Amino acid sequence: MSGFGDGDEINVAVRMVTPLRREFGRPLDVSHFLHDAAYARSIIDLAKSSKDARLRGYAIFLEGRMGLGPAVQVLAEPVMPRPAVAPRAAAASLIDDTAFAQAKRLCARSLIDALGPTAERLCLRIEAAPTPADLIVAAQRAHAVVRDVRGAAAADSFGVEVEVWLKALRL
């Protein structure tokens, strides 16, 4: 995190005080923001979900300058198709299939947590995914819906959970 010696960060953080309070009713403690990464992350995520393009720009600027990086790179890496299973690798395949089934269940559960009962159709797509690549496509579609319905913070939370389970599959 940066300290008070970095004037650009202070100036931009101060510019965020009024728009954050106006749009979200959220106060911003600039000193705390510049010294606490978790607090800064929460404020930046909130600002990135703003209707005000200037506030979103401030958030993106501070995210890069403060070394926080994007909150989540949801399924950003391209996925290679799963290779065919060799006969001697059948036992490993069974473990992979069990992990794949569990990842589908957990993705669907996370989606229900994010959207409630309106997630049923998307959950069916996730659970019906025949391959990990298809699961990723369904999860990306679900992520976009969560972002549209519940906002960026909820979508990022969903994305982090889903990405953990998909990376466990070692895609």
Residue pairs with C-beta under 8 A, 6 or more apart in sequence:
1 34
1 35
1 36
1 37
1 40
1 66
1 67
2 9
2 34
2 65
2 66
3 34
3 35
4 10
4 31
4 34
6 65
8 65
9 34
9 62
9 65
9 66
10 30
10 34
12 58
12 61
12 62
12 65
13 28
13 30
13 33
13 34
13 58
13 62
14 30
15 58
16 28
16 43
16 47
16 55
16 58
16 59
16 62
17 27
17 28
17 30
19 47
19 50
19 52
19 54
19 55
20 26
20 27
20 28
20 43
20 46
20 47
20 55
21 27
21 28
23 50
23 51
23 52
23 55
24 46
24 50
26 43
26 46
28 43
29 39
32 39
33 39
33 40
33 43
34 40
34 66
37 66
37 68
40 62
40 66
40 68
41 68
41 71
43 59
44 59
44 62
44 63
44 68
44 71
45 59
45 71
45 152
45 153
45 156
46 153
47 55
47 56
47 58
47 59
48 56
48 59
48 60
48 63
48 71
48 152
49 151
49 152
49 153
50 56
50 59
62 68
63 69
63 70
71 156
71 160
72 156
72 159
72 160
72 163
73 163
74 140
74 143
74 155
74 156
74 159
74 160
74 162
74 163
75 136
75 139
75 140
75 143
75 159
75 162
75 163
75 166
79 132
79 133
79 136
79 171
80 171
81 131
81 133
82 131
82 132
82 133
82 171
85 93
96 169
99 168
99 169
100 132
100 135
100 169
102 165
103 132
103 135
103 165
103 166
103 168
103 169
104 126
104 127
104 129
104 135
105 127
106 161
106 162
106 165
107 126
107 135
107 138
107 139
107 142
107 161
107 162
107 165
107 166
108 119
108 123
108 126
108 127
110 158
110 161
110 162
111 119
111 122
111 123
111 126
111 142
111 146
111 158
112 119
112 123
114 146
114 150
114 154
114 155
114 157
114 158
115 122
115 145
115 146
115 149
115 150
118 149
119 142
122 138
122 141
122 142
122 145
125 138
125 141
125 142
126 135
126 138
126 139
126 142
129 135
129 137
129 138
132 166
132 169
132 171
133 171
135 166
136 166
136 171
139 162
139 166
142 158
142 162
143 155
143 158
143 159
143 162
144 155
146 154
146 155
146 158
147 154
147 155
